[in-house]
Structure formats: C-alpha cells, structure tokens
Amino acid sequence: MIKLRKKEKFTNVESIIVSILGRGGKLKNSILYSLVEKGKTKRESRIIIKNMNFDESTLEKPVSRITGKLLIMLTKELEKLKNIGEI
C-alpha cells in the first residue's frame, strides 16, 4: 500500500534558492530579482548581494554553471541574512 503525503511548503530561503535556479543569466542578477520578488527594493538587494562575501567573478557566472559547493555557500549566506532579519 502506498501512502501519499502532502508536499511541505518551502521555507523563505528555499523559495529564494528555487527562484534563483529557475532564472537564466548571471547569478548576481538572479539573486537580485529573486530578492525583489520577495519585497526588497533593487537598492536593498544590491546591498545584500554586496554583503554576501562572494567574489565578483563568482557573481558573474551564469546560473546554469552553479556548482554544488557554490549552492551550499549561497544557502549559508541566505541563512545568515535570514537570522539577521535582512530577508
């Protein structure tokens, strides 16, 4: 017998990650517009991205070339911002 469970909703950080991965283009722009979708202004989003401790070359990479290690780092940075109350 198979039991089906309802899918749990994404947390705030998970929904931002899903939004980033669903976009094309540069990582920086994907993060920016994902934060704008969550209610931040472009200026606030740019400041948040600047505080994320990523190299400029990393932010210029296309989203399609994100590695697992970078994805883990991005998740940790977003968790930090969530704990501070930025997100």
C-alpha positions in Angstrom: 0.0 0.0 0.0 1.3 3.4 -0.9 0.8 6.4 1.4 0.9 9.9 -0.1 1.9 12.9 1.9 1.3 16.5 1.2 4.3 18.4 -0.1 5.6 20.7 2.6 5.9 24.4 1.6 9.3 25.8 1.0 10.9 28.0 3.7 11.8 31.6 2.8 15.4 30.7 2.0 14.4 27.6 -0.1 12.0 29.6 -2.1 14.7 32.2 -2.9 17.1 29.3 -4.0 14.4 27.8 -6.2 13.7 31.2 -7.7 17.4 31.8 -8.4 17.8 28.4 -10.0 14.8 28.9 -12.2 16.1 32.1 -13.8 18.7 32.4 -16.5 21.5 34.9 -16.8 24.1 35.8 -14.3 24.0 34.7 -10.7 24.1 38.3 -9.5 21.0 39.3 -11.5 19.1 36.1 -10.5 19.8 36.8 -6.8 18.8 40.5 -7.3 15.5 39.8 -8.9 14.7 36.9 -6.5 15.1 39.3 -3.6 13.0 41.9 -5.5 10.2 39.3 -5.8 10.3 38.8 -2.0 9.6 42.5 -1.5 13.1 44.1 -1.3 13.9 47.1 -3.5 16.7 46.9 -6.1 18.9 49.1 -3.9 18.4 47.0 -0.8 19.0 43.8 -2.9 22.3 45.2 -4.2 23.5 46.0 -0.7 22.5 42.5 0.4 24.5 40.9 -2.5 27.5 43.1 -1.7 27.4 41.8 1.9 27.3 38.2 0.8 31.2 37.7 0.7 31.3 36.4 -2.9 33.9 37.2 -5.5 32.8 39.4 -8.4 33.9 36.6 -10.7 31.6 34.2 -8.9 28.6 36.6 -9.2 29.2 37.0 -12.9 28.9 33.2 -13.6 25.8 32.0 -15.4 23.2 30.3 -13.2 23.5 27.2 -15.3 27.1 26.8 -14.2 26.5 26.8 -10.4 28.3 24.0 -8.6 27.0 22.2 -5.6 29.7 23.9 -3.4 28.5 27.3 -4.5 24.9 26.3 -3.9 25.8 25.3 -0.3 27.7 28.6 0.2 24.7 30.6 -1.2 22.3 28.8 1.2 24.5 29.5 4.2 24.8 33.2 3.2 21.0 33.4 2.8 20.5 31.7 6.2 22.8 34.3 7.8 20.8 37.1 6.3 17.6 35.5 7.5 18.9 35.3 11.0 19.9 38.9 10.9 16.5 39.8 9.7 17.5 41.1 6.2 15.3 38.6 4.4 
